[in-house]
Amino acid sequence: MKTVLTIAGSDCSGGAGIQADLKTMLANDVYGMSAITALTAQNTTGVSAILEVTPDFLGQQLDMIFTDIFPDAVKIGMVADAALIRVIREKLEFYHAGNIVVDPVMVATSGAKLIAEDAVDALKEQLFPLASVLTPNIPEAECICGAHISGIEEMKQAARRIGERYGCSVLVKGGHSINDANDVLFDKEGGEIRLFSAERIHNPNTHGTGCTLSSAIASNLAKGCTMAEAIQKAKVYISGALASGLNLGKGSGPLDHGYRIRTVQK
């Protein structure tokens, strides 16, 4: 069995963060491990408190993982502190980690900034150059490339601009803010642009979908898939999860971010 490490925060409600990551990894037939960056008090309606670990403790977690069960892929979720980001970079470089999926959790779909500006700068400088693929949503892609995105063509331009700047593949997620959840991939191998066309699944329970998608991509990369194959399979997986999801939280809102896969086009 292949192994995947998630470096992210804990979601006590189980819908996002490392809990969502580990569930996704198990469902995708890989062995999941976690290095926790923070404890959070949250549920499907929001976050009420965050308790970050120290950089030294995060480093010790990573040492214990890499020196025993070396991960075939690494997924990095929300890391809100620049010092923690620097530790992650140092450890990934030291252990020569590969298949690194960075979900740059910086900006909510509403446009609200989720982490401090120094942490945004640290993400760009420290982790983006190590990534095999970045998975930003539209507001995050706008923050990274400094350009407004209003449609597919702008998504393609942003994906290419970000990918060429940091030397990685980039999946810009369209979601409900732009279209029917059509995503654009800039594949650094060959510099190709691929469009993942999708239709919407009417499901208001979307807490943790970004975590789930990036973890599924990491799981597929660990199993030897190409980048396009890993993303296609991940989207099929999350589409099935959304289609069969339970209405667990009384705070589930009206937002509809779901999608069902139709085609993949170059």
N, C-alpha and C positions, 0 to 999 in steps of 0.2 A: 504494500500500500504506500502511495506517495504521501508526503508530508507537507503541510502548509502552516505557516505562522501568521497570526494576526497580531498587529501592534495597534492597539486602540483602547478606548475607554469602555468601562462596564456599564451596561444598561440594566438596572435592577428590574425593570418590567419585562425584559427578555426579548423585546422586539427589534432592537438595534444593537450597535456596538459589538463587543466580542461575543455576546450571546447569539446574536443573529449570525455572526461570522461562523461560529463553531457549528451551529445547526446546519448552515449551508454547506460547510465542508463535509460533514458527515453524510448529508444527503447526496453529495457529489462524489462519494467514495474515496475521500482522502482523510488522512489522520490530521486533525486540527490541534494546534497549540496556540497559546496566547501569552503576550507580554502586555500587562495592563498599564496604561498611561494615567488613568484616573478612575476614581469611583464616582458615579453620578446618581443622584436621586431624581428619577424621571419616569414618565409614563408616556402614553400616546398623545397626551395634551401638551407636554413640554418638560423642561428641566428646571428643578427648583434649587439644586445645589451640586457643586463639583468639588471633589477632593483629589488633587493631583498627587501622584507619587513623586518622590525625589528623583533627580537625574541618576544618582548613584544606585538607587534601588532598581530603576528601569534597566540600567546597565547590567546589574547582576542577573536580572531575569533573562536578558538576552544572552549573557555568557552561559548560563545554565542550559539554555535551549541549544545554542549552536555547538556547544562542546559535547552534547550527548545525542540529540536527535536532530540532525541537520535538516533544515527545511528545504524542500524542492521549489517552493515559492513563498513569497512574503507579501501580505496585504497590509497596508498602512492606512488607518482611518484617522479620526480626528485627534490631533495633537495640538494643544492650545498654547504650549510654552516653548519658547525658542531654545531654552537649555535642554529640554527633552528631545527636541528635534536634532540638536547637535549630537547628543548621545546616540540616537538612532543612526545617524549618518556614520559616525565613527565605528560603530559595531558592524554595520552592514559592509562597510569597506574593509574592515579588519578580517571579517570572515568570508569575504568574497561571495556575498549572497547574490542570487540571480532570480529572475522571474519576479521582479518587484512591481506590484500594483499599488499605485498611490491614489487614493480617493481624497482629493484635496478639499476637505470639508472646511471651507472658509466663509462662504456666503449662502444664506438661505435662499430658497426660490423666491421669497418675498423681497429679496435684496438686502436684508439685514445682515450686517457683518457679525460672524460668529466667533472670531478669534482676533486677538490684538494685532496691530499692524506689524510689530516686530516679529511675531510668529508667522505672519504671511510672508514677510521678507525671508525669514529663515527657511520656510518651506521651499520657496523658489530657489534659493541659493544652495541649500544643503541637500534636499531630497529629490527635487525634480530631475537633476542631472543623473541620479542613480536609477530612476524609474525605467521599467520596461514599457509601462503604459500609465498615463494619467487618465482619470475618469471624471472630469469636471462637469457640473451642470452649467446652464447658460450664464447665470450671474457670476459663477466662479471663472468661467472661461473669459468673460468680459473683464474681470478683475486681473486675470493673468496677462491677457494680450493688450489690454487698454483700448479696446474697440467695442462699439455697440453691436449687438447681434440681434437681428430681427427676422431671420429666415435661414433657409438651407444654405444658400450661397455664402452668407456671412459665417455660418457654422463651419463650412468647409475651409474658408479662409483662416478662421481662428484656429482650427485644428492644425492646419499646416504651419501657421506662424508659430504656434506654441511648440509643436513637435520639432521644427527646425531649430528653434532657439535653444531647446533643452536636450535635443538628441534622443527623443523617445517617441513612441507611438502615443496618440492622443484620441480618446473617445469623448467627443462632446455630446452630452445627453440633451436631447431636445425637450422632452417632457411636455407637460401641459402648457408651459409658458410660451412655446413657439408653435408647436404643431401636434400631430397625433402620436407623439413619442418616437419620431424618426431620429435616430442617432447617426452621427458622422464619425468615422474612424480615419485618422491619418496614420497609415502603417509605415513606420520608418524603414521597413525592409522594402526597398523599391520606391518609397515615397508615394504610394498609391492612396487615393481617397476612396473609401467605401461607404455607401449609404445603407444603413440597416432600417428598412421601412417596416412600420408596424401600425397596427390598429389598436384602438383603446379598449381596455377591459374596464367595465364600470364597477369599480371597487374603491370605497372610501378609505380602506384600511391599508395605508401605504407607509406606515411608520417602519423605517429600517430598510426600505427598498434599495437605497444607494449602497448600504453596507452589504446587503445580500448580493447585489449584482457584482460588486468588485470582488467579493469573496468567491463567487462562482467563477469569475474570470481567472483568479489566482489558482483555483482548484484545477481548472482545465489546462492552464499553462503548466502546472506541476505534472500533469499526466502526458505532456508532450504535444499538446495541440499548438497549431500556429496561432498567431494573435487573432486573426479573423475567425478561425474555428472556435477559439476559446470564448470570444465575445458572442458569437452566434449561439453556441450552446448555453452560455450564461443567460442570454435573453430568453431563450426557450424555457429554461428552468424557472426564471422569475415570473414569466408569463403564466406558467402552470401554477405557481404558488399564489399569484394574485387571483387566478380564476377559481381556485378552490379554498381561498382564505376564509378564516372564521372571523366573525365580528366580535372581537374580544373586549374592546374598550368602549365604555360609555362616552368617552370623549372623542371618538372617531368623527372626524369632520367631513365636509362635503367634497373635499378635493379629490380629484380623480386623476391619478398619475399612471394608471395601469396600461398595459399594452399587450397585444398578441402579435407574434412575429409573422410577417408575410414573406418578405424577400430580402436578399442581400444583393446589392448592386455595386459595381465598381464606379 
